[in-house]
Amino acid sequence: MVERVDRRPVDSFLLATLVLLVGMGLSVLFSASYFRADRLFGEPTYFLRRQIVWLVLGMLGAFTATRVSLEALRKVIPLLLVPTLAFMLLSFVPRVGVQVLGARRWIVLFGYSFQPSELVKLSLILYLSHILSRKREQFNDPINAILPPVLVAGFFVALIYAQNDFSTAFFVLLVTLLMFFVSGFPLRYFLSMTIMSAPIATILLLSREHRVRRVLAFVDPGRDPAGTGYQILASQGALADGGLWGVGIGRSVRKLGGLPEAHSDFVFAVLGEEFGYIGVVVVLGLFAVFAYRGFSLAFRLEDSFRSFLAFGLTAGIALQAALNMAVVVGMVPATGIPLPFFSSGGSSIVVSLVMAGLLLNLSRDASVSEGGVHG
């Protein structure tokens, strides 16, 4: 399945952007995590060392992804849903699935924890790229062409929601809808799906008390500044403290216990405090370049499978980054979605790097064509 000969070099701008994001992410993570690591484990580098281990695994996965034969990969894509489903089901098995902050997002195997919903993101993007490109000429036949991808995507979204992980379920649903849209899905079916999804998502969002509290905290964090609104106010305070140039790397005060999840979901707030608005703009710019190169690649690729795959991979990373940063600045309610390449977490960094590796692989095939997402 691995190709021995490169036809063309990968997109150098995309590769350079990825390297810069990973490098900055590692340095910011260490700064954001060393106090908590020292307090909890007596080892300031605890989170950094774990992240480096996962980073190495992710880089190996990314390298393999840049070399894999996409045609051979396409043949086994439906089979990839089987282990993905198995891992998801394991999260509901006692002593294997682990509940953290009320959600059963994690499984523990051989002493290592893993978040199977991260695998769903990758597997579903691969599957939708495959099935939508194969069925796009039959979209007028809803039973054979439209129902299978809708049922598969809906099933995995429901499984993620059953883990009590609404934010990831919503994110996967959003990426799925975007892929349906760019595939040339009949507008009447797409609008029907969107219109049906919106009220269902709203009802599910408001069906749990802790989610309602998050929404209320987002609307008015000042009504409970020491409780539900604390995290939003703390992250906004960290950004404000950073000013234009920041307080300097390693000098964040908020990470010293005043900012919950400073090394994971709110690492962007630490970046803003230490590097200031200049650092924030640099990171925003890097993700914008990543998104631009990825989406423009999707419009230039030769066939629809590669085009849809490039779009889905780019959306999966760029949209996740946008949602995380939007939470930190208070534009959307807290979601628990990590910042790609920055937040602590093995599952996220490995899957994000493999997705980026596949995108680099696709960049070798870029050529002007009418068969992509615009065809």
KOLVO-243771 format. One record per residue (C-alpha): residue number from 0; x, y, z; chain; residue in three letters. Coordinates in nm, 3 decimals. Example, Ala and Ser with C-alpha at 12.3 -4.5 7.8 and 13.67 -1.06 7.14 Angstrom:
2
+-------+---------+---------+---------+--------+------+
! bakol !      xx !      yy !      zz ! kolkol ! loba !
+-------+---------+---------+---------+--------+------+
!     0 !   1.230 !  -0.450 !   0.780 !      A !  ala !
!     1 !   1.367 !  -0.106 !   0.714 !      A !  ser !
+-------+---------+---------+---------+--------+------+
% end
This chain:
375
+-------+---------+---------+---------+--------+------+
! bakol !      xx !      yy !      zz ! kolkol ! loba !
+-------+---------+---------+---------+--------+------+
!     0 !   0.000 !   0.000 !   0.000 !      A !  met !
!     1 !   0.300 !   0.231 !   0.051 !      A !  val !
!     2 !   0.435 !   0.391 !  -0.265 !      A !  glu !
!     3 !   0.808 !   0.365 !  -0.336 !      A !  arg !
!     4 !   0.841 !   0.651 !  -0.582 !      A !  val !
!     5 !   0.725 !   1.008 !  -0.529 !      A !  asp !
!     6 !   0.570 !   1.151 !  -0.842 !      A !  arg !
!     7 !   0.604 !   1.512 !  -0.728 !      A !  arg !
!     8 !   0.720 !   1.697 !  -0.417 !      A !  pro !
!     9 !   0.462 !   1.782 !  -0.156 !      A !  val !
!    10 !   0.331 !   2.137 !  -0.114 !      A !  asp !
!    11 !   0.626 !   2.313 !   0.052 !      A !  ser !
!    12 !   0.409 !   2.596 !   0.190 !      A !  phe !
!    13 !   0.173 !   2.346 !   0.349 !      A !  leu !
!    14 !   0.463 !   2.148 !   0.495 !      A !  leu !
!    15 !   0.634 !   2.460 !   0.632 !      A !  ala !
!    16 !   0.308 !   2.576 !   0.790 !      A !  thr !
!    17 !   0.261 !   2.238 !   0.954 !      A !  leu !
!    18 !   0.617 !   2.238 !   1.092 !      A !  val !
!    19 !   0.570 !   2.587 !   1.237 !      A !  leu !
!    20 !   0.237 !   2.494 !   1.397 !      A !  leu !
!    21 !   0.381 !   2.180 !   1.555 !      A !  val !
!    22 !   0.692 !   2.362 !   1.678 !      A !  gly !
!    23 !   0.497 !   2.650 !   1.828 !      A !  met !
!    24 !   0.244 !   2.409 !   1.973 !      A !  gly !
!    25 !   0.511 !   2.213 !   2.157 !      A !  leu !
!    26 !   0.674 !   2.522 !   2.308 !      A !  ser !
!    27 !   0.343 !   2.676 !   2.417 !      A !  val !
!    28 !   0.226 !   2.344 !   2.562 !      A !  leu !
!    29 !   0.537 !   2.315 !   2.778 !      A !  phe !
!    30 !   0.496 !   2.668 !   2.906 !      A !  ser !
!    31 !   0.125 !   2.611 !   2.975 !      A !  ala !
!    32 !   0.170 !   2.275 !   3.147 !      A !  ser !
!    33 !   0.490 !   2.274 !   3.354 !      A !  tyr !
!    34 !   0.332 !   2.425 !   3.668 !      A !  phe !
!    35 !   0.041 !   2.180 !   3.668 !      A !  arg !
!    36 !   0.275 !   1.888 !   3.588 !      A !  ala !
!    37 !   0.507 !   1.979 !   3.875 !      A !  asp !
!    38 !   0.217 !   2.018 !   4.116 !      A !  arg !
!    39 !   0.045 !   1.691 !   4.022 !      A !  leu !
!    40 !   0.338 !   1.463 !   3.936 !      A !  phe !
!    41 !   0.649 !   1.635 !   4.069 !      A !  gly !
!    42 !   0.783 !   1.644 !   3.713 !      A !  glu !
!    43 !   0.760 !   1.978 !   3.526 !      A !  pro !
!    44 !   0.815 !   1.803 !   3.192 !      A !  thr !
!    45 !   0.549 !   1.533 !   3.247 !      A !  tyr !
!    46 !   0.299 !   1.659 !   2.990 !      A !  phe !
!    47 !   0.576 !   1.766 !   2.751 !      A !  leu !
!    48 !   0.737 !   1.421 !   2.751 !      A !  arg !
!    49 !   0.405 !   1.249 !   2.691 !      A !  arg !
!    50 !   0.326 !   1.490 !   2.411 !      A !  gln !
!    51 !   0.664 !   1.425 !   2.247 !      A !  ile !
!    52 !   0.601 !   1.049 !   2.254 !      A !  val !
!    53 !   0.264 !   1.097 !   2.084 !      A !  trp !
!    54 !   0.419 !   1.351 !   1.850 !      A !  leu !
!    55 !   0.678 !   1.098 !   1.734 !      A !  val !
!    56 !   0.403 !   0.841 !   1.674 !      A !  leu !
!    57 !   0.202 !   1.103 !   1.490 !      A !  gly !
!    58 !   0.499 !   1.199 !   1.273 !      A !  met !
!    59 !   0.553 !   0.833 !   1.183 !      A !  leu !
!    60 !   0.184 !   0.814 !   1.094 !      A !  gly !
!    61 !   0.208 !   1.135 !   0.892 !      A !  ala !
!    62 !   0.514 !   1.010 !   0.704 !      A !  phe !
!    63 !   0.335 !   0.684 !   0.623 !      A !  thr !
!    64 !   0.029 !   0.883 !   0.513 !      A !  ala !
!    65 !   0.241 !   1.089 !   0.271 !      A !  thr !
!    66 !   0.368 !   0.767 !   0.110 !      A !  arg !
!    67 !   0.054 !   0.554 !   0.105 !      A !  val !
!    68 !  -0.104 !   0.462 !  -0.226 !      A !  ser !
!    69 !  -0.435 !   0.646 !  -0.228 !      A !  leu !
!    70 !  -0.585 !   0.395 !  -0.471 !      A !  glu !
!    71 !  -0.493 !   0.107 !  -0.241 !      A !  ala !
!    72 !  -0.621 !   0.303 !   0.059 !      A !  leu !
!    73 !  -0.950 !   0.366 !  -0.114 !      A !  arg !
!    74 !  -1.010 !  -0.008 !  -0.151 !      A !  lys !
!    75 !  -0.994 !  -0.066 !   0.225 !      A !  val !
!    76 !  -1.176 !   0.248 !   0.341 !      A !  ile !
!    77 !  -1.508 !   0.068 !   0.417 !      A !  pro !
!    78 !  -1.312 !  -0.183 !   0.628 !      A !  leu !
!    79 !  -1.165 !   0.098 !   0.838 !      A !  leu !
!    80 !  -1.511 !   0.162 !   0.979 !      A !  leu !
!    81 !  -1.500 !  -0.177 !   1.155 !      A !  val !
!    82 !  -1.212 !  -0.106 !   1.400 !      A !  pro !
!    83 !  -1.344 !   0.248 !   1.441 !      A !  thr !
!    84 !  -1.681 !   0.107 !   1.548 !      A !  leu !
!    85 !  -1.511 !  -0.146 !   1.777 !      A !  ala !
!    86 !  -1.313 !   0.126 !   1.955 !      A !  phe !
!    87 !  -1.626 !   0.338 !   1.994 !      A !  met !
!    88 !  -1.818 !   0.047 !   2.148 !      A !  leu !
!    89 !  -1.531 !  -0.024 !   2.387 !      A !  leu !
!    90 !  -1.589 !   0.316 !   2.545 !      A !  ser !
!    91 !  -1.915 !   0.178 !   2.688 !      A !  phe !
!    92 !  -1.746 !  -0.130 !   2.840 !      A !  val !
!    93 !  -1.685 !  -0.098 !   3.216 !      A !  pro !
!    94 !  -1.315 !  -0.068 !   3.314 !      A !  arg !
!    95 !  -1.221 !  -0.010 !   2.951 !      A !  val !
!    96 !  -1.422 !   0.305 !   2.888 !      A !  gly !
!    97 !  -1.328 !   0.593 !   3.117 !      A !  val !
!    98 !  -1.559 !   0.876 !   3.215 !      A !  gln !
!    99 !  -1.391 !   1.218 !   3.237 !      A !  val !
!   100 !  -1.587 !   1.534 !   3.324 !      A !  leu !
!   101 !  -1.913 !   1.347 !   3.271 !      A !  gly !
!   102 !  -1.830 !   1.215 !   2.921 !      A !  ala !
!   103 !  -1.721 !   0.863 !   2.827 !      A !  arg !
!   104 !  -1.477 !   0.988 !   2.563 !      A !  arg !
!   105 !  -1.183 !   0.768 !   2.655 !      A !  trp !
!   106 !  -1.080 !   0.403 !   2.650 !      A !  ile !
!   107 !  -0.777 !   0.259 !   2.827 !      A !  val !
!   108 !  -0.587 !  -0.027 !   2.662 !      A !  leu !
!   109 !  -0.257 !  -0.164 !   2.795 !      A !  phe !
!   110 !  -0.219 !   0.138 !   3.021 !      A !  gly !
!   111 !  -0.264 !   0.398 !   2.745 !      A !  tyr !
!   112 !  -0.572 !   0.615 !   2.704 !      A !  ser !
!   113 !  -0.720 !   0.693 !   2.365 !      A !  phe !
!   114 !  -1.016 !   0.897 !   2.244 !      A !  gln !
!   115 !  -1.195 !   0.687 !   1.977 !      A !  pro !
!   116 !  -1.405 !   0.980 !   1.854 !      A !  ser !
!   117 !  -1.081 !   1.126 !   1.711 !      A !  glu !
!   118 !  -1.056 !   0.815 !   1.496 !      A !  leu !
!   119 !  -1.417 !   0.866 !   1.387 !      A !  val !
!   120 !  -1.323 !   1.207 !   1.242 !      A !  lys !
!   121 !  -1.059 !   1.055 !   1.015 !      A !  leu !
!   122 !  -1.249 !   0.738 !   0.923 !      A !  ser !
!   123 !  -1.569 !   0.926 !   0.843 !      A !  leu !
!   124 !  -1.389 !   1.181 !   0.623 !      A !  ile !
!   125 !  -1.227 !   0.894 !   0.433 !      A !  leu !
!   126 !  -1.557 !   0.706 !   0.401 !      A !  tyr !
!   127 !  -1.759 !   1.010 !   0.289 !      A !  leu !
!   128 !  -1.493 !   1.103 !   0.032 !      A !  ser !
!   129 !  -1.508 !   0.751 !  -0.105 !      A !  his !
!   130 !  -1.885 !   0.700 !  -0.110 !      A !  ile !
!   131 !  -1.984 !   1.051 !  -0.222 !      A !  leu !
!   132 !  -1.739 !   1.046 !  -0.514 !      A !  ser !
!   133 !  -1.859 !   0.701 !  -0.618 !      A !  arg !
!   134 !  -2.230 !   0.785 !  -0.588 !      A !  lys !
!   135 !  -2.235 !   1.147 !  -0.705 !      A !  arg !
!   136 !  -2.370 !   1.052 !  -1.049 !      A !  glu !
!   137 !  -2.659 !   0.868 !  -0.881 !      A !  gln !
!   138 !  -2.771 !   1.138 !  -0.637 !      A !  phe !
!   139 !  -3.117 !   1.141 !  -0.795 !      A !  asn !
!   140 !  -3.164 !   0.790 !  -0.653 !      A !  asp !
!   141 !  -3.199 !   0.867 !  -0.281 !      A !  pro !
!   142 !  -3.230 !   0.506 !  -0.163 !      A !  ile !
!   143 !  -2.910 !   0.374 !  -0.321 !      A !  asn !
!   144 !  -2.696 !   0.688 !  -0.337 !      A !  ala !
!   145 !  -2.799 !   0.912 !  -0.049 !      A !  ile !
!   146 !  -2.927 !   0.686 !   0.228 !      A !  leu !
!   147 !  -2.603 !   0.484 !   0.291 !      A !  pro !
!   148 !  -2.373 !   0.780 !   0.371 !      A !  pro !
!   149 !  -2.647 !   0.954 !   0.570 !      A !  val !
!   150 !  -2.710 !   0.644 !   0.782 !      A !  leu !
!   151 !  -2.340 !   0.573 !   0.842 !      A !  val !
!   152 !  -2.260 !   0.933 !   0.936 !      A !  ala !
!   153 !  -2.572 !   0.961 !   1.151 !      A !  gly !
!   154 !  -2.490 !   0.636 !   1.332 !      A !  phe !
!   155 !  -2.140 !   0.750 !   1.431 !      A !  phe !
!   156 !  -2.265 !   1.095 !   1.534 !      A !  val !
!   157 !  -2.525 !   0.923 !   1.754 !      A !  ala !
!   158 !  -2.257 !   0.699 !   1.909 !      A !  leu !
!   159 !  -2.044 !   1.000 !   1.996 !      A !  ile !
!   160 !  -2.346 !   1.173 !   2.147 !      A !  tyr !
!   161 !  -2.419 !   0.860 !   2.349 !      A !  ala !
!   162 !  -2.077 !   0.909 !   2.511 !      A !  gln !
!   163 !  -2.225 !   1.234 !   2.647 !      A !  asn !
!   164 !  -1.989 !   1.423 !   2.416 !      A !  asp !
!   165 !  -2.222 !   1.670 !   2.248 !      A !  phe !
!   166 !  -1.950 !   1.905 !   2.123 !      A !  ser !
!   167 !  -1.759 !   1.638 !   1.929 !      A !  thr !
!   168 !  -2.084 !   1.496 !   1.792 !      A !  ala !
!   169 !  -2.184 !   1.843 !   1.673 !      A !  phe !
!   170 !  -1.840 !   1.900 !   1.520 !      A !  phe !
!   171 !  -1.849 !   1.571 !   1.328 !      A !  val !
!   172 !  -2.203 !   1.651 !   1.210 !      A !  leu !
!   173 !  -2.086 !   1.992 !   1.089 !      A !  leu !
!   174 !  -1.795 !   1.848 !   0.889 !      A !  val !
!   175 !  -2.030 !   1.583 !   0.747 !      A !  thr !
!   176 !  -2.281 !   1.845 !   0.631 !      A !  leu !
!   177 !  -2.002 !   2.049 !   0.470 !      A !  leu !
!   178 !  -1.880 !   1.743 !   0.280 !      A !  met !
!   179 !  -2.233 !   1.666 !   0.161 !      A !  phe !
!   180 !  -2.266 !   2.026 !   0.044 !      A !  phe !
!   181 !  -1.942 !   2.041 !  -0.159 !      A !  val !
!   182 !  -2.003 !   1.699 !  -0.312 !      A !  ser !
!   183 !  -2.288 !   1.832 !  -0.523 !      A !  gly !
!   184 !  -2.551 !   1.676 !  -0.298 !      A !  phe !
!   185 !  -2.899 !   1.774 !  -0.428 !      A !  pro !
!   186 !  -2.990 !   2.100 !  -0.259 !      A !  leu !
!   187 !  -3.337 !   1.982 !  -0.159 !      A !  arg !
!   188 !  -3.192 !   1.686 !   0.033 !      A !  tyr !
!   189 !  -2.914 !   1.894 !   0.186 !      A !  phe !
!   190 !  -3.158 !   2.161 !   0.307 !      A !  leu !
!   191 !  -3.389 !   1.891 !   0.444 !      A !  ser !
!   192 !  -3.101 !   1.736 !   0.640 !      A !  met !
!   193 !  -2.988 !   2.074 !   0.773 !      A !  thr !
!   194 !  -3.338 !   2.186 !   0.869 !      A !  ile !
!   195 !  -3.402 !   1.857 !   1.051 !      A !  met !
!   196 !  -3.062 !   1.859 !   1.222 !      A !  ser !
!   197 !  -3.092 !   2.211 !   1.365 !      A !  ala !
!   198 !  -3.390 !   2.160 !   1.601 !      A !  pro !
!   199 !  -3.270 !   1.812 !   1.700 !      A !  ile !
!   200 !  -2.927 !   1.951 !   1.790 !      A !  ala !
!   201 !  -3.088 !   2.234 !   1.986 !      A !  thr !
!   202 !  -3.308 !   1.994 !   2.184 !      A !  ile !
!   203 !  -3.012 !   1.767 !   2.261 !      A !  leu !
!   204 !  -2.800 !   2.067 !   2.359 !      A !  leu !
!   205 !  -3.058 !   2.181 !   2.611 !      A !  leu !
!   206 !  -3.142 !   1.832 !   2.737 !      A !  ser !
!   207 !  -2.862 !   1.826 !   2.996 !      A !  arg !
!   208 !  -2.827 !   2.073 !   3.280 !      A !  glu !
!   209 !  -2.450 !   2.119 !   3.243 !      A !  his !
!   210 !  -2.494 !   2.216 !   2.877 !      A !  arg !
!   211 !  -2.763 !   2.467 !   2.965 !      A !  val !
!   212 !  -2.526 !   2.617 !   3.224 !      A !  arg !
!   213 !  -2.255 !   2.647 !   2.958 !      A !  arg !
!   214 !  -2.492 !   2.830 !   2.725 !      A !  val !
!   215 !  -2.604 !   3.065 !   3.002 !      A !  leu !
!   216 !  -2.240 !   3.128 !   3.097 !      A !  ala !
!   217 !  -2.166 !   3.214 !   2.736 !      A !  phe !
!   218 !  -2.459 !   3.456 !   2.714 !      A !  val !
!   219 !  -2.371 !   3.628 !   3.042 !      A !  asp !
!   220 !  -2.052 !   3.503 !   3.211 !      A !  pro !
!   221 !  -2.080 !   3.781 !   3.468 !      A !  gly !
!   222 !  -2.395 !   3.634 !   3.626 !      A !  arg !
!   223 !  -2.183 !   3.360 !   3.787 !      A !  asp !
!   224 !  -1.822 !   3.483 !   3.767 !      A !  pro !
!   225 !  -1.694 !   3.237 !   4.028 !      A !  ala !
!   226 !  -1.881 !   2.940 !   3.881 !      A !  gly !
!   227 !  -1.994 !   2.863 !   3.528 !      A !  thr !
!   228 !  -1.868 !   3.194 !   3.389 !      A !  gly !
!   229 !  -1.524 !   3.165 !   3.546 !      A !  tyr !
!   230 !  -1.352 !   2.981 !   3.260 !      A !  gln !
!   231 !  -1.466 !   3.228 !   2.994 !      A !  ile !
!   232 !  -1.372 !   3.529 !   3.206 !      A !  leu !
!   233 !  -1.034 !   3.376 !   3.292 !      A !  ala !
!   234 !  -0.948 !   3.305 !   2.928 !      A !  ser !
!   235 !  -1.055 !   3.652 !   2.819 !      A !  gln !
!   236 !  -0.854 !   3.797 !   3.108 !      A !  gly !
!   237 !  -0.546 !   3.606 !   2.996 !      A !  ala !
!   238 !  -0.576 !   3.748 !   2.646 !      A !  leu !
!   239 !  -0.624 !   4.099 !   2.785 !      A !  ala !
!   240 !  -0.322 !   4.062 !   3.014 !      A !  asp !
!   241 !  -0.107 !   3.973 !   2.714 !      A !  gly !
!   242 !  -0.172 !   4.304 !   2.542 !      A !  gly !
!   243 !   0.009 !   4.362 !   2.215 !      A !  leu !
!   244 !   0.342 !   4.190 !   2.277 !      A !  trp !
!   245 !   0.260 !   3.953 !   2.564 !      A !  gly !
!   246 !   0.417 !   3.911 !   2.907 !      A !  val !
!   247 !   0.689 !   3.683 !   2.771 !      A !  gly !
!   248 !   0.718 !   3.308 !   2.723 !      A !  ile !
!   249 !   0.694 !   3.118 !   3.049 !      A !  gly !
!   250 !   0.565 !   3.423 !   3.239 !      A !  arg !
!   251 !   0.191 !   3.358 !   3.226 !      A !  ser !
!   252 !   0.024 !   3.414 !   3.562 !      A !  val !
!   253 !  -0.316 !   3.272 !   3.469 !      A !  arg !
!   254 !  -0.176 !   2.923 !   3.409 !      A !  lys !
!   255 !  -0.070 !   2.906 !   3.776 !      A !  leu !
!   256 !  -0.410 !   2.770 !   3.875 !      A !  gly !
!   257 !  -0.622 !   3.063 !   3.760 !      A !  gly !
!   258 !  -0.709 !   2.918 !   3.419 !      A !  leu !
!   259 !  -0.869 !   2.570 !   3.413 !      A !  pro !
!   260 !  -0.745 !   2.336 !   3.139 !      A !  glu !
!   261 !  -0.462 !   2.576 !   3.054 !      A !  ala !
!   262 !  -0.261 !   2.295 !   2.892 !      A !  his !
!   263 !  -0.546 !   2.149 !   2.688 !      A !  ser !
!   264 !  -0.869 !   2.319 !   2.580 !      A !  asp !
!   265 !  -0.753 !   2.670 !   2.680 !      A !  phe !
!   266 !  -0.389 !   2.658 !   2.572 !      A !  val !
!   267 !  -0.467 !   2.934 !   2.320 !      A !  phe !
!   268 !  -0.538 !   3.170 !   2.612 !      A !  ala !
!   269 !  -0.189 !   3.104 !   2.752 !      A !  val !
!   270 !  -0.044 !   3.171 !   2.408 !      A !  leu !
!   271 !  -0.229 !   3.504 !   2.398 !      A !  gly !
!   272 !  -0.109 !   3.600 !   2.745 !      A !  glu !
!   273 !   0.257 !   3.517 !   2.680 !      A !  glu !
!   274 !   0.288 !   3.618 !   2.314 !      A !  phe !
!   275 !   0.023 !   3.889 !   2.303 !      A !  gly !
!   276 !  -0.196 !   3.982 !   2.011 !      A !  tyr !
!   277 !   0.107 !   3.951 !   1.784 !      A !  ile !
!   278 !   0.138 !   3.583 !   1.874 !      A !  gly !
!   279 !  -0.237 !   3.533 !   1.833 !      A !  val !
!   280 !  -0.226 !   3.688 !   1.486 !      A !  val !
!   281 !   0.072 !   3.470 !   1.389 !      A !  val !
!   282 !  -0.108 !   3.150 !   1.491 !      A !  val !
!   283 !  -0.430 !   3.264 !   1.325 !      A !  leu !
!   284 !  -0.227 !   3.339 !   1.013 !      A !  gly !
!   285 !  -0.066 !   2.995 !   1.013 !      A !  leu !
!   286 !  -0.402 !   2.820 !   1.040 !      A !  phe !
!   287 !  -0.538 !   3.052 !   0.769 !      A !  ala !
!   288 !  -0.249 !   2.957 !   0.538 !      A !  val !
!   289 !  -0.310 !   2.589 !   0.618 !      A !  phe !
!   290 !  -0.680 !   2.629 !   0.534 !      A !  ala !
!   291 !  -0.612 !   2.826 !   0.217 !      A !  tyr !
!   292 !  -0.358 !   2.575 !   0.083 !      A !  arg !
!   293 !  -0.584 !   2.283 !   0.173 !      A !  gly !
!   294 !  -0.905 !   2.422 !   0.027 !      A !  phe !
!   295 !  -0.734 !   2.552 !  -0.287 !      A !  ser !
!   296 !  -0.582 !   2.206 !  -0.326 !      A !  leu !
!   297 !  -0.931 !   2.056 !  -0.313 !      A !  ala !
!   298 !  -1.032 !   2.271 !  -0.611 !      A !  phe !
!   299 !  -0.728 !   2.168 !  -0.815 !      A !  arg !
!   300 !  -0.722 !   1.794 !  -0.765 !      A !  leu !
!   301 !  -0.785 !   1.567 !  -1.057 !      A !  glu !
!   302 !  -1.070 !   1.345 !  -0.941 !      A !  asp !
!   303 !  -1.360 !   1.384 !  -0.704 !      A !  ser !
!   304 !  -1.238 !   1.134 !  -0.442 !      A !  phe !
!   305 !  -0.911 !   1.319 !  -0.391 !      A !  arg !
!   306 !  -1.087 !   1.654 !  -0.406 !      A !  ser !
!   307 !  -1.348 !   1.562 !  -0.143 !      A !  phe !
!   308 !  -1.077 !   1.408 !   0.074 !      A !  leu !
!   309 !  -0.864 !   1.723 !   0.060 !      A !  ala !
!   310 !  -1.166 !   1.933 !   0.152 !      A !  phe !
!   311 !  -1.269 !   1.707 !   0.441 !      A !  gly !
!   312 !  -0.918 !   1.683 !   0.587 !      A !  leu !
!   313 !  -0.870 !   2.060 !   0.568 !      A !  thr !
!   314 !  -1.211 !   2.130 !   0.719 !      A !  ala !
!   315 !  -1.148 !   1.875 !   0.994 !      A !  gly !
!   316 !  -0.836 !   2.059 !   1.112 !      A !  ile !
!   317 !  -0.915 !   2.422 !   1.029 !      A !  ala !
!   318 !  -1.272 !   2.417 !   1.160 !      A !  leu !
!   319 !  -1.161 !   2.251 !   1.483 !      A !  gln !
!   320 !  -0.896 !   2.520 !   1.532 !      A !  ala !
!   321 !  -1.152 !   2.793 !   1.462 !      A !  ala !
!   322 !  -1.401 !   2.649 !   1.713 !      A !  leu !
!   323 !  -1.138 !   2.616 !   1.985 !      A !  asn !
!   324 !  -1.015 !   2.972 !   1.940 !      A !  met !
!   325 !  -1.374 !   3.099 !   1.926 !      A !  ala !
!   326 !  -1.438 !   2.940 !   2.266 !      A !  val !
!   327 !  -1.129 !   3.102 !   2.417 !      A !  val !
!   328 !  -1.227 !   3.452 !   2.305 !      A !  val !
!   329 !  -1.589 !   3.397 !   2.412 !      A !  gly !
!   330 !  -1.755 !   3.381 !   2.070 !      A !  met !
!   331 !  -1.916 !   3.038 !   2.129 !      A !  val !
!   332 !  -1.993 !   2.833 !   2.442 !      A !  pro !
!   333 !  -1.722 !   2.606 !   2.584 !      A !  ala !
!   334 !  -1.697 !   2.286 !   2.380 !      A !  thr !
!   335 !  -1.407 !   2.076 !   2.508 !      A !  gly !
!   336 !  -1.265 !   2.057 !   2.155 !      A !  ile !
!   337 !  -0.881 !   2.077 !   2.156 !      A !  pro !
!   338 !  -0.665 !   2.310 !   1.948 !      A !  leu !
!   339 !  -0.489 !   2.098 !   1.682 !      A !  pro !
!   340 !  -0.110 !   2.069 !   1.729 !      A !  phe !
!   341 !  -0.123 !   2.275 !   2.052 !      A !  phe !
!   342 !  -0.348 !   2.110 !   2.310 !      A !  ser !
!   343 !  -0.218 !   1.827 !   2.525 !      A !  ser !
!   344 !  -0.356 !   1.493 !   2.414 !      A !  gly !
!   345 !  -0.219 !   1.195 !   2.225 !      A !  gly !
!   346 !  -0.531 !   1.107 !   2.027 !      A !  ser !
!   347 !  -0.568 !   1.457 !   1.889 !      A !  ser !
!   348 !  -0.205 !   1.509 !   1.785 !      A !  ile !
!   349 !  -0.172 !   1.165 !   1.622 !      A !  val !
!   350 !  -0.495 !   1.190 !   1.422 !      A !  val !
!   351 !  -0.428 !   1.554 !   1.325 !      A !  ser !
!   352 !  -0.081 !   1.466 !   1.196 !      A !  leu !
!   353 !  -0.209 !   1.166 !   0.999 !      A !  val !
!   354 !  -0.475 !   1.391 !   0.844 !      A !  met !
!   355 !  -0.207 !   1.648 !   0.757 !      A !  ala !
!   356 !   0.009 !   1.370 !   0.610 !      A !  gly !
!   357 !  -0.274 !   1.259 !   0.383 !      A !  leu !
!   358 !  -0.322 !   1.620 !   0.276 !      A !  leu !
!   359 !   0.048 !   1.645 !   0.187 !      A !  leu !
!   360 !   0.013 !   1.320 !  -0.008 !      A !  asn !
!   361 !  -0.276 !   1.470 !  -0.202 !      A !  leu !
!   362 !  -0.073 !   1.782 !  -0.277 !      A !  ser !
!   363 !   0.149 !   1.573 !  -0.505 !      A !  arg !
!   364 !  -0.150 !   1.514 !  -0.732 !      A !  asp !
!   365 !  -0.258 !   1.878 !  -0.764 !      A !  ala !
!   366 !  -0.340 !   1.985 !  -1.117 !      A !  ser !
!   367 !  -0.605 !   2.213 !  -1.265 !      A !  val !
!   368 !  -0.921 !   2.013 !  -1.330 !      A !  ser !
!   369 !  -1.296 !   2.039 !  -1.343 !      A !  glu !
!   370 !  -1.351 !   1.718 !  -1.148 !      A !  gly !
!   371 !  -1.316 !   1.852 !  -0.794 !      A !  gly !
!   372 !  -1.550 !   2.006 !  -0.544 !      A !  val !
!   373 !  -1.655 !   2.264 !  -0.800 !      A !  his !
!   374 !  -1.720 !   2.016 !  -1.078 !      A !  gly !
+-------+---------+---------+---------+--------+------+
% end
